Structures are given as structure tokens and as C-alpha cells.
Amino acid sequence: MIELKHLEKKYERATPLVDVNTIINDGDVISIIGPSGSGKSTLLRCINLLEKPTAGQILLDGVDITAPKYDVTQARRRMGMVFQSFNLFGHLTVIENLMLAPMDILKKSKQEAYETGIALLKRVGLQGRELQYPDQLSGGQMQRVAIARTLAMDPDVILLDEPTSALDPAMVKEVQTVIQDLTQTGKTILIVTHEMQFARAICNRVLYLDQGGIYEDGPPEQIFDAPKHSRTRQFISHLKVLELTVDSPDYDFAAAGEEIDRYCQSNMITSRMKYRIRLAFEELVQQLLRGVLHKQPLYFTLDYAEAEHTATVTVRYGGDKFDPAESDNTLSYKVLKASVDVLTYEYESDTETGNTVLVRITD
């Protein structure tokens, strides 16, 4: 059991953790979510003592591991950390990366460390890769090696700091599958993630961090479906619906594409559906309605219904009636219509944004 008592972490110009209090029970699988800068990664680093808390206590099975004379290596033997950027040793082979800590810290023999490493590589689907170097692997493979390296120490607690954030979308699923397998081991797991559907699928508790502490703590059904507090509701609502205001022909469409990619990744939308959503945005907003932008902004909304595997794209704009079907760009309209399941247009003259185009895409 891990108990956090009035945990605080101050930096020179910021205080991400002000007063954090919670109990983490053995076997808990906890997702830590919250806005950027809310202290999610800092919290993990404090628990693992990679960051020294400014104040407060961390009790590991009743022992204060923040006490001045405590030997931090004792805690680190029981806690493994998986980082965003893998942190593998580039000059060592895959198997050497896995053998190093067990031999150095746990004093295992070379043969025992090797056999454990080979077994773990098989477990994470990387058998046959033991003699390769990290730069010969994909990002997803490197992260799986990093997870195997953590498991080689047989920790009681596994801390994962946004383990898929540095990966291409195509590689995310392979790492998520390994993490999901870990949740069945009975180990205590804390994971900082921005992928809400994945968090919901694997955890029994969610910590929402905001305003320097744990703003809300509860089961995933509460946090994602019926949050009790206003800031949690606002955060979850923003995650479920992506809204973009495209206000000129010089709008940063590349940044908008990245926002769509992040939304799709957070909601575990398949690559095929993401491609169709991006195509709908490009053909509708960047092509068919580009002329509207000289006079009116376009209000783009993307909403994904997980149960129905359906994405709904809505674009609203003011001005005179303008149906994209009547655009001179007939090729873009044909491409758009062929790539979606539903395409409709409505006009209401008595509203400020009377033009509405609705697109529905089902996987």
C-alpha cells in the first residue's frame, strides 16, 4: 500500500503539487488524468523518488520513504518506471538492457538474468530481437523493451508515464496490449495517460488532477460518465467533443490535423476511421468551403460515439445559403460523398450560423 500525505512539490516558478492526499491499495490499477501542467508526471516521479518532494510524506507499506535517512534504493527495487521516451541504453543490445539492473541491483547471475530477459521478451512479443540495438527497433518495439526491462526487476508497483505519447498511432495498440496484459498480474499500476478509452478499459480507479491536487477520485464510470465536480465535467466534456473554429483562409490547417489525430488517439479510433475523418475535414473545410472563409468562420465539431463506432462531423457557418454540393469543386464533393456514410446539408435563415453540413462515418 502507498499512502500520500499532504504531498507538495515546488519548483522555482511553479508548484504543480500543492496538497496531494490519497491511498493506493495493493493491486489497484489507477489512471491519472488531467490538463497539461497539472502535475501528473511530477506525481509519478515523486512516488518513485526521482523528484524529491518539497513537503509531505510517502508511506510504502507504512514506511516513510521520504524520511531523511531512508535508503531510496529499497523503494526503487519495489517500483519500476516506464518513461515516455523509452530511456534505453543505445550502446547496449536489447537483452543487455534487460540484464543490467537485475545483475547490478538484484545481484542475479548472468545466466539467470539472461533467461529472465528472454522470457520477458517473449511475453511482450519481441522474441528473436534480443541481439538488436534500440536504434534498430520501431518506437512501439522500444517501448515494449522498456516495459520488459521494468518487469525484469519484478516490481510490486509499476509507474507508466504516458507510455504511448511518443509513438505513431499505428504503434500505440501494440503497447496498449502489453499494458493491458500487465493489469491481470495483480501488480499495482499507476498510468498517466491522455487516452481516455484505454484508461477506462484497464483501470479500477481514476485520479483527476487539477489545482495542485487530486480534484476528483473515483471509479471510471463515475469520472467519465458522471463526474461530481465542475472542472472534471469540463475536462471530460472537452475530451468527448473536439471543436475547432476555422476563421480565415490562412488558418493553420496542419495544426488542426494534429488536433484531430490527438482526438482520435485519445478515443482509440481506428486508423481507417481517422483517415476518413481527416479526409472529410480536408475536402469540406479546406476545399469546398474555403470560399466561405473570406466572409465567415467555419465552426467544426467532431463527436465520436464509441458504442456505435460512429463519428459525426458537423460544420456550421453563417452568411447566405451555400450548399457544398453546389460548389464548383465537383471532384472534392465526389471524394467527400464517397468516403462517408451520411452527408446532409440544412439551411435556417433565422439563425446566426444558418448553414449546417453534417457528415457521419461508421467504422
N, C-alpha and C positions, 0 to 999 in steps of 0.2 A: 504493500500500500504506500502511496505517495501522498503526503499532505502538504499543501502550500498555505502558509500563514502570513498574511499581510506582506506578500512579496512585492518588492519595489526595485525598479531598475532605472537609474538616471544616467543620461549622457550630458555632455556639456550644453547641448542646445535642445535636447528633447528628453521627455520622460515617458517612454512607451508603456511602462507598467507602474501603476500608482499604488494599487492595493488589491492584490490577487489572492483570493482565498478559495480553496476547493480541496476535495479529497478524491483521489484517483484510486479506485479499487483494483485489486488483482484481477486480471482478465478483462478489464474494461477496454473497449475499442472506441476511442474518442476522436472525433473530427473537430479541429479547431478552425473556425471561420471568422471572418470579419473584414472590414475595409482595409485598404493599404495603410500601413503605418500604425496599426492598432496593437502591435507588439506580439504577433503570433509567432514569428520566428525567434524573437527575443525570448519568449517564454520557454520554448524548447531548449534554447541554448543555456538558459539559466538552470533548467531542471538537470541538464547534463553537465552543468558547471563549466561549460565553455565560456560563459559570461558569469562574472561574479555579481550576485545581486547586491544592490545598494543597501537594502534593508529587508527584514523579514526572515522567514525560515523555510527550509525544505526538509521535511522529515521522510526518510526512506525506511519503512518498517519501524518507525518510532525513533530512528537515529537522525539527529540533526546534521545533515551533510554540509551545511553552511557554517558550522562551528569552526572557529579559527584553527584548531589543531587537527581537524578531520583530514584523513588521507583520502584525497579525491579519487585516487586510482581505485579504491574499493568500490565507490559508486559507479565508476565508469566500466568496471568489469561486469556490472549488472545491467548497464544501459547502453544500447547501441544506437548510433545516429546515422541516418541516411540523408545526405545533403542534396540540394537542387542540382549542383554541378558535379556530382559523382565523387570528386576528390580521390580518384585512383592515382596510384604512383605510375607515371608514364614510363619509367625505366624498368619496371617490373612486369613480368608476364601476368596473365590473369590468375594462374594458380599461385604465383608468388605473392600477389596482392592478398589472396585469401589466407595464405600460410603465415604471413609476417606477424600479425598480432597474437594469434594463438601460441606461436613459438616464443615470442618475446614476453608477453604478459602472462599467459596461462602456463608457460613452460612445457608445452606439449612437445613431443618428439617430432622430428621432421616427417617421419613416416605417418604418424597419427594425424598431423596437420594436413598432410597431403591427402590422405584417404578421406578425411572430413571435407576438405575443399572439393574433391572430385564429386563426392556425394551431393554437396550443395549445388554445384554447377549443374548436375543432372536435375536437381529439384527445380531450378529456375530456368530450365530448358536451354542450357548452354554447354551440354556435354560435347567434348571434342574441341572446345575453344581454349583449353587450359594453357596452351603454349603461345597463344596470340598475345599481342600487346594492346593496351587500351585504344591506341590510335588506329587499330585495325578493325575496331568494332563500331557499330552504329550507336547512336545515343541511347536507344532503348536497351541494347545489349550491355552498354556500360553501366546503366542504372541497375540492371539485374545483377551484374557483377558486384556492384556496390551493396546491394541487398544481401547477396550471398556472403560478402565479406563481413557484414554486420552479424549475420546468423552464425558465422564461424566462431564467434565468441560466446554463443549460446546465451544471449542476454535474457533477463527476465522482462525487460522493458525495451521496446523499440520505438524510437522517435524518428518520424519521417517529415522532413521539411520541404513541402511542395515537390515531391519526388518526380512529378511528370511535367513541371512547368518549363523545363529547358528542352523538352522533346517536341519533335514534329508530331502533329496529330496522329499520323499513321503508326507511330511507335508507342503512343500512350496506352493503348489497350493491352499490349503485351506486359507492360509493367504493372498495370492495374490488376491483371490476372494473378501475377505473383503476390501482390499485396493482399488480394482477396484470399488467397490460399493461406497467407500468414494469419489471418484473423481466425482461422479454425484451429490454431495451435494452442490456444489458451494463454498466450503471452499478452501482456499489457501493451497496447499500441496507442500512440498519440500521433495523429497525422494532420499537419497543416496543409490544407488543400483549397483550391478555388473551383474544384469540380464537384458541384453540389449533388448531382445524381449519384455519383460514385460514393460520396460521403454518406449519403442516405442509405445506400445499399450495404455498406460494410459496418457501420458503427452502431453502438447501442446508446451513445451519448454524443451530444453536440455542445461545444462551448462557443458561444458568440462573444468575441472580444470587442470592446468599444469603450471609449472614455477611460482608458487606463486600467480596465479590469474586466472581469467576466460579467458582462452585461446580462446575459441570459444563459442558463444551463438546463438542458432537458433532453428527452428522447428525440430522435429525428422527426417523429410525427408531429411533435409539438413545435419544434423550431421551424420546420419547413412548411407545415400546413396551418398551424395556429399559434404563431409566436405571441407571447404575452405583452411584450413591451414595444413601444413605438419605433425605436431605432432598429430593432430586429425586423419588425414588419417592413420598414422602409428598405432595408438591405435585401431581404428576401424578395420583395416585390421587384426591385431593380434587377435581380438575377433572373427572374422568370420572364421578364419582358425587356427586349432591347429597343431603345428609342433613339433615333438619330434625326437631327434637323439639318438638312442639306440646304444651305442658304445662298449659294452662288455657284456659277459655273466653275469657279476656281476652288471649290471645296476640295478638301484633302480626301479623295476617294480611296487612296491606298490605306490611310488610317482607318477609314470606315470598314474596309475589307478586313483589317486586323481585328476590329471590334466584333465583326460578325464571326470571325474564326474563334475568338475567345469565348463568345457566347455559345457557339456550337460545341466547343470543347467542354465548357462548364456543364452543359446539359447532355453530354455524351451522345451528341447527334452524329450519325454515321457520316463517313467521308462522302458517300454518294449523295446524301441529302444536303450536306454542306455545300457541295458543288452546285446543286440545283438552286439553293438559296442565294449563293454568290452570283450565279448566272441571272437569277431574277432581279437582283439588285442592279447588276451592271446593265442589263438590257432595258429595264424600266427606268431607273433613276439616271443613269449616265447616258443613255441613248434616247429613248422615246420621250422622256420628259425634260430633257436638257434645255429645250427652248423655254419651258415654264420658268426656269431658274433666273432668267433675265428680269422677271417681274415678281415672282412669288417663291417663297421657300417650299421645300417638299418635306413633309413630316413622315418619316419612315418608321414603322413598328414591326418588330419580329416577335412572334409569340409561338412557343413550342409546347404542344400537348403531348406529354410522354406516353400516357395511356393509349392514345390513338395513333402515336408515331406520326403526328401531323404538325407541320409548320405553317403558320398563317402570316403572310406578309401583307401589310396594309400601307398604302401611300396616300396621304391626303394633301390637298393643295387648294388654294383659293383662285380667284380670278374667274374669267369666263369659262364656260363649259368646254372641256377639252378631253376627248376620249382618245387614249393612246392608239386605239385601233384605226383612228383617222390620221395618224402621223404619216409623214412622207416616208419614214423609215420602215417600209414594209418588211424588210428582211429581219430586223430586230424583233418586230412584233411576231413574226412567224416562229423565230427561235424561242421567244418567250412562251408563246402559247404551246409549243411542242414540248417544252421542258417542265411544265406544271400540270397539276390535275384540275385546278379550277382557276379561271381568270374572269373576273367580273368588273364592271365599271358602273358607278352611280353618280348622279349629279343632283344636288339640292341647292336651289338658288337662294334660299333664305338663310344660309349659314356661312360663316366666315371662310371655312375650308370646305366648299361645297362639292369639290371633285374627290371621289374616293375610288381607288383601284385596289381590288382585293385579289390576292394570289394564295392558293392553298396547295401545299406539296405534301404528299403522303409517301412514306418510305415503304 
